[in-house]
Amino acid sequence: MRKFICSPYGDEVDLDNPDTYNYLPDDSNQLRDILFKDYGWSQIYMNYFHPDVFTEEDIQRKRINDFIKNYSENHIKNYENILWLKEQVFLFQDEIENMC
């Protein structure tokens, strides 16, 4: 069991429990589409809508870039790993939930 505390309300979930991801599709292409949409949205939001807030030193900017880097470095070996893809979507969406 890998516990994760969700932002901003502090709900605790088990990242190893498939029920955590019930709301997500079971198709790897759809999961990648969600990730790419959210990755792109976060970049536009940080770089163009609020560059004054999300400076190069901003902690959340660094976390987001780390998420994208991790996905980029590991996507080939997890290309059809539905649970890994769902976890990536879940964690990234939790990260960007409080950007506005």
N, C-alpha and C positions, 0 to 999 in steps of 0.2 A: 504494500500500500504506500503510495506516494501522495502525501497530503499537499494540497495547494489551497491557499487563502485567496479568494477572489476579491478584486477591487470593484467598487469602493466600499462595499458593505461588509466584507469580512466573512462571507460564506465559505465554509470549508468543503472541498470536494476531494475525491480520490481519483487521481489521474490514471490509475490502473483499472478503474471500473468502467467498462464500456457504457454503462448507463449514463455516465457523465456527458457523453456525446450523443445522446439519443436524438437531439434536435438537428444533427448534421446528416447530410446524405451519406450513403454507403458507396458512392462512386468516386474513384480517385480523380477523374477529370473534373468533376464538379467541385471537389475539395480544393484542387489546385486553382480552379477559377476563383473560388472564394479568397484564397490566399493572395493571388495576384491582384485582385480587386482591392483588398484591404491594404496590401503593401503599397500599391499605387496611390490610394487615397491618403495614406499616412504621409507619403512623400510630398504630395501636393499641399496637404494641410500644413506640414512643417516648413516647406521651402518657399511656398508662395502666399498662403493665407496668413501665416503667423511666423515669419522668419525672425521677428523681434523677440518672440517668446522662446522659440526652439533654436537657440544659438548652437554653435558647434560644441559648446561645453555642457549643454543641457543633458541631464541624466536620462530623461525619457528618450531623447533623440538617440543617445548611445544604446539604450536597451532595444529600441526599434531596429536600429542598424545591426545589432547583434542577432536579433531574431532573423532578419533577412539573410545575414551572412551564414548562420547555422543552417537555414533551409537550403541555401544555395550550395553549401558544401556537402549536404547529406541527402539531397533529393534523389540522386541517382540510385543509391542503395536502398532507398525507401519508396521508390517510384509507385509501387502497388501496395504498400503497407498502409492499409486503411486506418488502422488505429494510430499510427504515427502521424499521418496526415491530419486526422481529426484532432489529435493533441496539439499540433502546430496551429490549427485554426483556433481552437479554444483558447490557447495561451495568448496568441496574438490579439484576438478580439478582446480579451480581458485587458491587455495592455493599452489598446487604443480606446477603450470604452470611456476613459476619463480625459480625453484630449481636449474636449470642447470647453 
